[in-house]
Amino acid sequence: MTTAQTNTTPLTVDIAIVGGAMAGATLALGLAKLSASQSRPLRIALIEAHVANNNHPGFDARSIAIAQGSIFELTRLGIWPKLQHLGTAIENIHVSDRGHFGMTELNAKPLGLDALGQVVELAQVGKVLFDELTKSPVSLFCPAKVTDIQAQQDGHLVSLDDGTQLHCQLLVAADGAHSVVRQQLQQTTEIIDFDQTAIVANVITNQAHQHWAYERFTQTGPIALLPMTSVPSAPSAQSRFSLVWAVPPAKADELKHADKTEFLAALQQAFGHRVGRFIDVGQRASYPLTLSYMPRPIFHRCVFVGNAAQTLHPIAGQGFNLGLRDVIGLLDVIENALTQANVNAKTEVDVGSSAIVHQYLAARQGDRDTTLRNIEFLVRGFSNQYWPLVAGRNIGLRLLSWFPPLKRPVAHTAMGWR
């Protein structure tokens, strides 16, 4: 890590990343690895408002599922080997429609894989990523907040709350759903409100999870359970799951404040007994479920990645995986530009040029648009009780069970394979 000091004159960097949670930290480490092979290494700055601990909004008590395609990319960047000890494998996924006949399974072994993905706890991941950043050549400004951004012809002048100013050729917004960069540059988002609220908590069951994850669709919205590492002192027969439960906003407030017995009884009634009996629940949090996106996640010498570019409904667990593909797309575009410069014997590359920014947009548009459409289709299709839709989706789930070859493209999409 390069120690970041307060400057009276702007610090010149090639790329300034605002936001050091999963997307921003991964991008910074990926750029550092890419830069190491260059004759003139890239000057990279990462600006993060919070220290990586349990109070960090991007590295809080939640868990996420990292799809196998994302594991491949993180391994290529040299990041996953640092994180793999934190992962709990998802070997099988059970999908069902409560009260109807539709259900299916996705399994790793028929695909020749050990796992379909890995579940990690964000608080633990954050500490590892920040430890890696401190060992890297990235200039880390943390804790520091962006107070002003001035767009200039050759870059952006970014002012921080400690008086530091940075001038960058390329500004990357990785600062989440409430992006300060997006607000400063007066960029708008489109928002689709699903009229659902997610209840998020860790729950314990009296049966071993055996590396199964579950997606159960109900009349109020989906219930997702992701397998987690067990508490060391817990009996071996018990399991921890990360729960995301979508319900109407009024019901969410009731569930969030219900006593433990009432909450577990309501969850048991909604989910059933496929994972055994729910015997405990940790601290509960909630947040509204929307799909928001920037139609064009670029601006003058600026690109938006991860939740700064789009936020997804948690159905199918694609939020981080789509954001990581943003990061990989940007890394690929920059690497191609650096490679081309080497071929042409150029010593300098303007990484914020209009060509690079628009190449990023073109690289991401197809995958991004398809994922956004698919997520909206799943949410609306599985939350609707109109009988033709109910029949259609249940027949579709059954067809996947009856004709296993149909599962392969579904599994590839779920795993984020491009």
FENWO-V951087 format. One record per backbone hydrogen bond with DSSP energy under -0.5 kcal/mol. NH is the residue of the N-H (numbers start at 1). CO is the residue of the C=O. If there is no record, write none. Layout:
nh=NH co=CO
nh=NH co=CO
//
This chain:
nh=2 co=138
nh=3 co=1
nh=4 co=140
nh=5 co=3
nh=11 co=165
nh=12 co=10
nh=13 co=11
nh=13 co=167
nh=14 co=43
nh=15 co=43
nh=16 co=170
nh=17 co=15
nh=17 co=45
nh=18 co=16
nh=18 co=172
nh=19 co=17
nh=19 co=47
nh=25 co=21
nh=26 co=22
nh=27 co=23
nh=28 co=24
nh=29 co=25
nh=30 co=26
nh=31 co=27
nh=32 co=28
nh=33 co=29
nh=34 co=30
nh=35 co=31
nh=36 co=32
nh=37 co=34
nh=38 co=35
nh=41 co=39
nh=44 co=42
nh=45 co=15
nh=46 co=139
nh=47 co=17
nh=48 co=46
nh=48 co=141
nh=53 co=51
nh=56 co=53
nh=59 co=56
nh=64 co=120
nh=66 co=64
nh=66 co=118
nh=67 co=65
nh=68 co=116
nh=69 co=415
nh=71 co=67
nh=72 co=68
nh=73 co=69
nh=74 co=70
nh=75 co=71
nh=76 co=72
nh=77 co=73
nh=78 co=75
nh=79 co=74
nh=80 co=74
nh=82 co=79
nh=83 co=79
nh=83 co=80
nh=84 co=80
nh=86 co=83
nh=87 co=84
nh=88 co=119
nh=90 co=117
nh=91 co=89
nh=91 co=211
nh=92 co=211
nh=93 co=106
nh=94 co=213
nh=95 co=93
nh=95 co=104
nh=96 co=215
nh=97 co=102
nh=98 co=96
nh=98 co=217
nh=100 co=97
nh=104 co=95
nh=106 co=93
nh=108 co=91
nh=111 co=108
nh=112 co=109
nh=113 co=108
nh=116 co=90
nh=117 co=90
nh=118 co=66
nh=119 co=88
nh=120 co=64
nh=122 co=62
nh=122 co=120
nh=123 co=60
nh=124 co=121
nh=125 co=121
nh=126 co=122
nh=127 co=123
nh=128 co=124
nh=129 co=125
nh=130 co=126
nh=131 co=127
nh=132 co=128
nh=133 co=129
nh=134 co=130
nh=135 co=131
nh=135 co=132
nh=136 co=133
nh=139 co=44
nh=140 co=2
nh=140 co=138
nh=141 co=46
nh=141 co=139
nh=142 co=140
nh=143 co=48
nh=144 co=48
nh=147 co=159
nh=148 co=159
nh=150 co=157
nh=151 co=149
nh=152 co=155
nh=155 co=152
nh=156 co=168
nh=157 co=150
nh=158 co=156
nh=158 co=166
nh=159 co=148
nh=159 co=157
nh=160 co=164
nh=161 co=145
nh=163 co=160
nh=166 co=158
nh=167 co=11
nh=168 co=156
nh=168 co=166
nh=169 co=13
nh=169 co=14
nh=170 co=14
nh=171 co=301
nh=172 co=16
nh=173 co=171
nh=173 co=303
nh=174 co=18
nh=174 co=172
nh=179 co=176
nh=183 co=179
nh=184 co=180
nh=185 co=181
nh=186 co=183
nh=187 co=182
nh=190 co=293
nh=192 co=291
nh=193 co=191
nh=194 co=192
nh=194 co=289
nh=196 co=289
nh=197 co=247
nh=198 co=287
nh=199 co=245
nh=200 co=198
nh=200 co=285
nh=201 co=243
nh=203 co=241
nh=204 co=280
nh=205 co=239
nh=206 co=277
nh=207 co=275
nh=212 co=209
nh=213 co=92
nh=214 co=225
nh=215 co=94
nh=216 co=223
nh=217 co=96
nh=217 co=215
nh=218 co=221
nh=223 co=216
nh=224 co=244
nh=225 co=214
nh=226 co=242
nh=228 co=240
nh=234 co=231
nh=238 co=235
nh=239 co=205
nh=240 co=228
nh=241 co=203
nh=242 co=226
nh=243 co=201
nh=243 co=241
nh=244 co=224
nh=245 co=199
nh=246 co=222
nh=246 co=244
nh=247 co=197
nh=247 co=245
nh=252 co=248
nh=253 co=249
nh=254 co=250
nh=255 co=251
nh=256 co=252
nh=257 co=253
nh=258 co=254
nh=258 co=255
nh=263 co=259
nh=264 co=260
nh=265 co=261
nh=266 co=262
nh=267 co=263
nh=268 co=264
nh=269 co=265
nh=270 co=266
nh=271 co=267
nh=272 co=268
nh=276 co=273
nh=279 co=204
nh=279 co=277
nh=280 co=204
nh=282 co=202
nh=285 co=200
nh=287 co=198
nh=289 co=196
nh=290 co=288
nh=291 co=192
nh=292 co=290
nh=292 co=311
nh=293 co=190
nh=294 co=309
nh=295 co=293
nh=298 co=296
nh=299 co=302
nh=302 co=299
nh=303 co=171
nh=304 co=297
nh=305 co=173
nh=308 co=305
nh=309 co=306
nh=310 co=306
nh=311 co=292
nh=317 co=314
nh=318 co=315
nh=322 co=318
nh=323 co=319
nh=324 co=320
nh=325 co=321
nh=326 co=322
nh=327 co=323
nh=328 co=324
nh=329 co=325
nh=330 co=326
nh=331 co=327
nh=332 co=328
nh=333 co=329
nh=334 co=330
nh=335 co=331
nh=336 co=332
nh=337 co=333
nh=338 co=334
nh=339 co=335
nh=340 co=336
nh=341 co=337
nh=342 co=338
nh=343 co=339
nh=344 co=340
nh=345 co=342
nh=346 co=341
nh=351 co=349
nh=353 co=350
nh=357 co=353
nh=358 co=354
nh=359 co=355
nh=360 co=356
nh=361 co=357
nh=362 co=358
nh=363 co=359
nh=364 co=360
nh=365 co=361
nh=366 co=362
nh=368 co=364
nh=369 co=365
nh=370 co=366
nh=371 co=367
nh=372 co=368
nh=373 co=369
nh=374 co=370
nh=375 co=371
nh=376 co=372
nh=377 co=373
nh=378 co=374
nh=379 co=375
nh=380 co=376
nh=381 co=377
nh=382 co=378
nh=383 co=379
nh=389 co=386
nh=390 co=386
nh=391 co=387
nh=392 co=388
nh=393 co=389
nh=394 co=390
nh=395 co=391
nh=396 co=392
nh=397 co=393
nh=398 co=394
nh=399 co=395
nh=400 co=396
nh=401 co=397
nh=402 co=398
nh=403 co=399
nh=406 co=403
nh=407 co=404
nh=408 co=404
nh=408 co=405
nh=410 co=406
nh=411 co=407
nh=412 co=408
nh=413 co=409
nh=414 co=410
nh=415 co=411
nh=416 co=413
nh=417 co=412
//
